[in-house]
Amino acid sequence: SCRNVVCRGAQAFGIIDHVQFGSSENPQIYCTYRKSVEAIIDFCNYMKVPVVGGKVSFYNETMSSPIKPSPVIGTIGLIKGRSQITKCVPTLGDTLFVLGKTYEELGGTEYTDLMGHSKYGNVPKVDLEIDRKNNSAVLALIQQRLIDFVHDCSKGGIGAALAELAISGNVGIAIDLKKIPSDCSRHDYLLFSESQSRFIIGSKQPDRVKKLLRSRRCIFSEIGEVETTKILNLHYSGKKVIN
């Protein structure tokens, strides 16, 4: 939620929450509720972002089962001026970067749920320092007008984010998966892991983007470009993966 606000060029300054769970009389459900609240506290204390409102809803269940634990977050952001509002649509000629590292974190992802293995693998973890550093770097790129667009990688992973960009811009995108910083052992894990704190950035000033990200000691890589072909071309060092 905070990364969505950052992608528009705004600094997050408050969140609201709506935590929805089954019966709090069930010890397992109460535990998930407590852990969710503690996670919100930990994040907001670290980022110095206050919780300005919220709601708790229990007993959301049928005779057969409760709903999944559902902490819902909305973020309020402040933007310095209209010129800082940033698009999430790629343009022709953009050089593409990925900011952040992808780990083999498939637990609870859209991909493993679709494949019927929702409990497979590690659940994505948030490194709060990296999250703050990457958010700050994106805002700096926007404020210095070095980028044409930025898109966060979240639900569905990098694969879903790249598809959304190609469709929204009605453009082709060519990506070398080998250049994406990761520790993934398979292409599908790389594409659909939902590791945290990652962004896809497009710029016509790639050298200046690299200089800023290096100065902030961010993990990033130049991974491809926007093309006129209207084809999503994902390859691994020239070997076709998705086309």
MARLUM-874851 format. One line per 3 residues: number of its first residue (from 0); for each residue z, x, y of N, C-alpha, C. Coordinates in steps of 0.02 Angstrom, whole numbers. Layout:
BEGIN
NUM> Z/X/Y/Z/X/Y/Z/X/Y ~ ...
***
This chain:
BEGIN
0> 0/41/-60/0/0/0/0/43/63 ~ 41/96/63/42/142/120/-24/180/126 ~ -54/198/68/-118/233/71/-173/188/98
3> -171/124/84/-220/78/113/-216/79/189 ~ -156/79/216/-147/80/288/-172/146/317 ~ -156/201/284/-179/267/306/-255/271/308
6> -288/240/258/-361/240/255/-394/204/314 ~ -357/162/348/-383/129/408/-368/168/471 ~ -330/223/464/-314/265/522/-246/251/552
9> -203/215/516/-138/196/543/-81/234/509 ~ -27/241/546/35/271/520/81/215/497 ~ 101/217/434/146/165/407/213/169/443
12> 239/112/467/305/113/499/351/59/474 ~ 330/20/424/375/-30/395/344/-62/335 ~ 385/-83/287/359/-121/230/399/-185/221
15> 367/-234/190/400/-294/167/391/-297/91 ~ 439/-325/56/433/-329/-16/447/-400/-41 ~ 419/-414/-99/431/-478/-133/435/-460/-207
18> 496/-455/-233/505/-434/-302/513/-496/-346 ~ 470/-502/-396/466/-561/-439/478/-541/-512 ~ 525/-574/-544/545/-556/-612/563/-619/-652
21> 573/-608/-716/598/-662/-759/673/-672/-748 ~ 707/-693/-800/779/-708/-795/820/-645/-786 ~ 861/-643/-734/904/-586/-722/962/-584/-772
24> 970/-637/-811/1022/-638/-863/1001/-598/-924 ~ 938/-582/-928/912/-539/-982/923/-466/-961 ~ 962/-427/-999/978/-358/-978/916/-314/-967
27> 865/-323/-1009/804/-282/-1001/768/-299/-936 ~ 763/-363/-920/731/-384/-857/772/-362/-797 ~ 838/-369/-802/880/-348/-746/873/-273/-734
30> 866/-234/-788/856/-162/-781/791/-146/-744 ~ 736/-181/-761/673/-169/-726/678/-187/-652 ~ 715/-241/-638/726/-261/-568/765/-206/-530
33> 819/-183/-560/860/-132/-528/821/-68/-516 ~ 782/-46/-567/742/15/-559/689/7/-505 ~ 660/-53/-499/610/-65/-447/641/-59/-377
36> 699/-89/-369/733/-86/-304/752/-14/-287 ~ 777/23/-337/795/93/-325/734/134/-306 ~ 676/119/-337/614/155/-320/593/142/-248
39> 599/79/-226/582/62/-157/628/99/-109 ~ 693/101/-125/741/137/-84/724/211/-80 ~ 711/242/-138/696/314/-140/634/330/-98
42> 581/291/-107/519/303/-70/530/295/5 ~ 563/240/25/570/226/97/618/275/131 ~ 670/296/96/714/347/124/677/413/135
45> 636/433/86/600/496/90/548/494/145 ~ 511/439/150/458/433/199/482/410/268 ~ 547/391/271/576/365/334/538/303/357
48> 523/260/309/490/196/323/539/140/305 ~ 561/99/354/610/47/339/580/-13/304 ~ 622/-47/266/603/-111/236/625/-165/287
51> 576/-197/317/592/-243/373/597/-316/350 ~ 586/-329/287/592/-398/262/578/-399/188 ~ 601/-453/155/589/-456/83/613/-521/53
54> 598/-528/-11/617/-589/-47/624/-571/-121 ~ 671/-602/-154/681/-593/-226/671/-659/-261 ~ 632/-658/-315/618/-719/-354/631/-704/-428
57> 681/-741/-457/698/-734/-527/677/-796/-567 ~ 685/-792/-632/673/-848/-679/599/-869/-680 ~ 554/-821/-669/483/-835/-673/460/-825/-745
60> 466/-877/-785/449/-872/-856/437/-940/-886 ~ 402/-939/-942/391/-1000/-981/439/-999/-1041 ~ 432/-1047/-1085/473/-1048/-1145/459/-988/-1190
63> 398/-960/-1185/378/-907/-1231/391/-836/-1203 ~ 383/-826/-1138/389/-758/-1112/397/-758/-1036 ~ 426/-704/-1008/430/-696/-935/366/-666/-908
66> 357/-668/-842/302/-632/-810/316/-557/-816 ~ 265/-517/-803/276/-445/-800/318/-430/-738 ~ 359/-376/-741/396/-356/-681/348/-344/-622
69> 360/-378/-566/310/-378/-512/341/-365/-444 ~ 353/-302/-426/371/-287/-357/307/-285/-314 ~ 302/-329/-266/243/-334/-223/260/-305/-154
72> 217/-260/-130/231/-224/-68/176/-237/-16 ~ 197/-251/45/151/-254/102/173/-202/154 ~ 125/-167/183/141/-114/231/114/-131/300
75> 156/-118/350/137/-127/420/124/-58/450 ~ 68/-50/485/51/14/513/36/10/587 ~ 42/66/621/27/71/692/-31/118/702
78> -81/96/740/-140/137/752/-144/155/826 ~ -165/216/841/-161/240/909/-212/207/956 ~ -269/187/929/-319/156/971/-378/132/929
81> -419/91/960/-476/61/924/-522/115/895 ~ -528/171/929/-573/224/905/-549/256/841 ~ -484/247/824/-456/276/764/-467/234/702
84> -491/172/711/-501/128/653/-558/156/610 ~ -543/168/547/-589/203/503/-618/156/450 ~ -681/166/434/-715/125/385/-703/151/314
87> -715/107/266/-713/126/195/-783/122/165 ~ -834/130/207/-904/123/185/-940/190/195 ~ -969/218/142/-1005/282/148/-1071/274/185
90> -1094/329/215/-1159/330/249/-1201/386/222 ~ -1266/380/227/-1312/430/201/-1299/498/232 ~ -1301/549/190/-1291/617/214/-1220/641/210
93> -1173/597/191/-1103/618/186/-1094/666/128 ~ -1056/719/140/-1030/761/86/-964/730/63 ~ -955/727/-3/-896/693/-30/-844/743/-55
96> -782/727/-40/-725/766/-63/-676/721/-99 ~ -638/750/-145/-580/715/-172/-518/754/-152 ~ -469/719/-125/-405/749/-106/-352/727/-156
99> -319/775/-187/-268/760/-238/-293/778/-308 ~ -246/786/-354/-263/805/-423/-255/746/-469 ~ -301/742/-519/-299/689/-569/-267/716/-632
102> -216/679/-656/-181/698/-717/-198/648/-772 ~ -185/666/-833/-198/622/-890/-142/570/-893 ~ -145/522/-847/-94/470/-840/-126/402/-849
105> -126/379/-911/-162/317/-928/-116/258/-940 ~ -50/270/-943/-3/216/-958/-4/162/-906 ~ -14/100/-928/-13/43/-882/-75/36/-838
108> -129/73/-852/-188/71/-809/-233/12/-827 ~ -278/-4/-782/-327/-56/-795/-370/-39/-856 ~ -387/25/-863/-430/46/-918/-398/35/-986
111> -337/60/-995/-305/53/-1060/-287/-20/-1075 ~ -274/-58/-1023/-261/-130/-1033/-324/-165/-1058 ~ -381/-148/-1028/-445/-177/-1048/-462/-158/-1120
114> -443/-97/-1140/-459/-73/-1207/-408/-96/-1259 ~ -357/-133/-1236/-306/-158/-1283/-253/-108/-1301 ~ -246/-55/-1259/-196/-3/-1273/-153/7/-1210
117> -125/-47/-1183/-92/-43/-1118/-31/2/-1119 ~ -2/15/-1178/57/59/-1181/40/131/-1196 ~ -25/148/-1196/-46/216/-1213/-34/264/-1155
120> -9/322/-1169/-8/376/-1121/49/373/-1070 ~ 50/424/-1027/101/430/-975/86/384/-917 ~ 139/353/-890/132/312/-830/125/359/-770
123> 80/344/-723/72/387/-663/138/396/-626 ~ 152/459/-606/212/475/-568/194/493/-496 ~ 240/477/-451/231/493/-381/270/556/-363
126> 236/607/-339/269/665/-309/273/650/-234 ~ 333/635/-209/340/611/-141/317/662/-89 ~ 328/726/-101/307/777/-53/231/780/-49
129> 197/779/-107/124/780/-107/97/716/-76 ~ 128/660/-89/105/597/-60/108/600/17 ~ 164/624/43/171/630/116/122/680/145
132> 113/736/110/67/787/135/-5/763/136 ~ -27/728/83/-96/704/80/-108/648/132 ~ -60/603/139/-67/551/190/-73/581/260
135> -31/631/274/-32/664/339/-99/699/351 ~ -126/730/299/-190/765/306/-247/716/321 ~ -247/658/287/-298/608/300/-294/583/372
138> -234/569/396/-226/547/466/-251/600/515 ~ -238/663/500/-261/717/543/-337/720/545 ~ -369/712/487/-443/712/484/-471/654/525
141> -439/596/520/-462/538/558/-453/549/633 ~ -394/573/653/-380/582/724/-424/635/756 ~ -446/685/716/-492/736/742/-565/716/733
144> -576/656/708/-643/627/699/-688/672/657 ~ -660/695/601/-697/740/556/-728/703/497 ~ -711/639/487/-736/604/428/-768/538/447
147> -816/517/405/-850/453/415/-815/396/380 ~ -783/411/323/-746/359/286/-694/392/242 ~ -646/352/220/-597/375/170/-578/314/129
150> -571/325/63/-555/272/16/-502/298/-32 ~ -447/261/-41/-396/284/-87/-417/270/-159 ~ -389/310/-204/-400/300/-276/-337/268/-305
153> -342/208/-328/-282/175/-356/-302/136/-418 ~ -305/70/-413/-319/28/-471/-389/42/-498 ~ -393/62/-561/-457/79/-590/-477/152/-585
156> -439/190/-544/-451/262/-539/-512/281/-498 ~ -532/344/-506/-589/370/-467/-653/334/-485 ~ -662/316/-549/-723/281/-569/-732/216/-532
159> -678/176/-527/-682/113/-490/-693/125/-416 ~ -660/175/-388/-667/189/-316/-739/209/-299 ~ -770/251/-340/-839/272/-328/-887/213/-333
162> -876/169/-382/-918/111/-389/-912/65/-329 ~ -850/55/-305/-839/13/-246/-875/42/-185 ~ -872/108/-178/-905/140/-121/-981/131/-124
165> -1010/143/-183/-1083/136/-190/-1105/65/-174 ~ -1067/16/-199/-1085/-54/-188/-1076/-73/-115 ~ -1019/-55/-85/-1006/-75/-16/-1055/-44/33
168> -1077/18/19/-1124/51/63/-1197/40/45 ~ -1209/9/-14/-1277/-1/-40/-1314/66/-42 ~ -1279/117/-68/-1307/185/-70/-1299/214/-139
171> -1332/270/-150/-1322/308/-211/-1268/361/-201 ~ -1232/376/-254/-1180/427/-251/-1188/473/-312 ~ -1192/538/-300/-1198/588/-353/-1135/631/-354
174> -1102/634/-412/-1038/668/-418/-1040/715/-479 ~ -1015/776/-469/-1005/822/-525/-932/817/-546 ~ -920/785/-604/-851/774/-626/-814/840/-639
177> -851/892/-654/-820/957/-668/-782/984/-607 ~ -804/963/-547/-774/989/-486/-711/952/-465 ~ -695/896/-498/-635/858/-481/-573/893/-508
180> -525/911/-467/-464/945/-492/-427/899/-540 ~ -418/922/-603/-386/879/-652/-362/920/-712 ~ -320/888/-754/-302/918/-818/-322/870/-875
183> -372/828/-863/-392/777/-912/-436/807/-967 ~ -426/784/-1028/-462/811/-1086/-527/773/-1101 ~ -537/714/-1069/-597/674/-1082/-623/645/-1016
186> -689/631/-1016/-720/604/-956/-691/536/-937 ~ -679/492/-987/-653/426/-970/-582/430/-943 ~ -542/478/-967/-475/486/-940/-479/509/-866
189> -525/554/-852/-535/578/-784/-556/521/-737 ~ -602/480/-761/-629/426/-719/-579/370/-707 ~ -536/356/-756/-496/295/-752/-420/306/-751
192> -399/369/-751/-328/383/-738/-310/356/-669 ~ -248/333/-662/-227/306/-597/-173/350/-565 ~ -184/416/-569/-138/463/-537/-131/446/-463
195> -73/462/-435/-57/443/-367/-83/492/-314 ~ -81/469/-252/-91/512/-192/-161/542/-188 ~ -212/506/-210/-281/532/-209/-325/492/-161
198> -373/527/-130/-420/496/-84/-490/524/-96 ~ -541/482/-84/-610/505/-81/-630/504/-7 ~ -657/560/16/-672/570/87/-746/586/95
201> -777/557/146/-846/572/162/-852/601/232 ~ -891/655/240/-896/688/305/-964/721/313 ~ -986/725/376/-1045/764/393/-1024/831/425
204> -959/845/422/-932/908/447/-890/941/391 ~ -922/956/335/-883/979/276/-844/1043/288 ~ -871/1090/326/-836/1153/337/-771/1142/375
207> -771/1098/423/-711/1084/462/-660/1046/420 ~ -684/1003/376/-639/967/330/-604/1017/284 ~ -642/1063/255/-613/1114/211/-561/1156/247
210> -576/1175/309/-530/1217/348/-464/1181/359 ~ -467/1117/377/-404/1080/390/-364/1071/325 ~ -398/1052/271/-361/1040/208/-332/1105/180
213> -367/1160/189/-340/1224/166/-279/1244/208 ~ -282/1232/273/-226/1250/317/-163/1211/299 ~ -172/1152/269/-115/1111/249/-97/1120/175
216> -131/1166/142/-118/1184/73/-124/1123/26 ~ -175/1083/38/-188/1024/-4/-231/1044/-63 ~ -223/1008/-118/-268/1014/-175/-328/969/-163
219> -388/997/-159/-448/958/-145/-509/994/-172 ~ -566/958/-172/-628/990/-193/-687/951/-166 ~ -741/987/-151/-805/955/-134/-838/934/-200
222> -854/870/-208/-874/845/-274/-945/816/-276 ~ -977/803/-219/-1043/773/-222/-1068/751/-154 ~ -1113/702/-155/-1144/679/-93/-1169/608/-99
225> -1182/578/-41/-1211/511/-37/-1287/518/-33 ~ -1323/479/-74/-1396/485/-79/-1430/418/-64 ~ -1496/421/-60/-1536/360/-46/-1556/323/-109
228> -1539/350/-168/-1565/323/-231/-1537/255/-251 ~ -1479/236/-224/-1443/175/-244/-1424/177/-318 ~ -1409/238/-343/-1387/248/-412/-1320/284/-410
231> -1274/261/-452/-1210/296/-461/-1221/347/-516 ~ -1227/410/-497/-1244/464/-543/-1183/509/-552 ~ -1148/500/-608/-1090/541/-624/-1109/588/-681
234> -1107/653/-667/-1126/702/-718/-1073/755/-723 ~ -1075/793/-777/-1027/847/-787/-1067/912/-790 ~ -1069/946/-733/-1107/1008/-727/-1180/998/-749
237> -1210/942/-728/-1279/926/-743/-1290/882/-803 ~ -1241/876/-847/-1247/834/-907/-1228/762/-890 ~ -1273/715/-902/-1263/645/-882/-1203/615/-917
240> -1161/580/-878/-1104/543/-904/-1115/469/-892 ~ -1127/451/-828/-1144/381/-809/-1200/384/-759 ~ -1250/342/-768/-1307/341/-722/-1331/269/-715
***
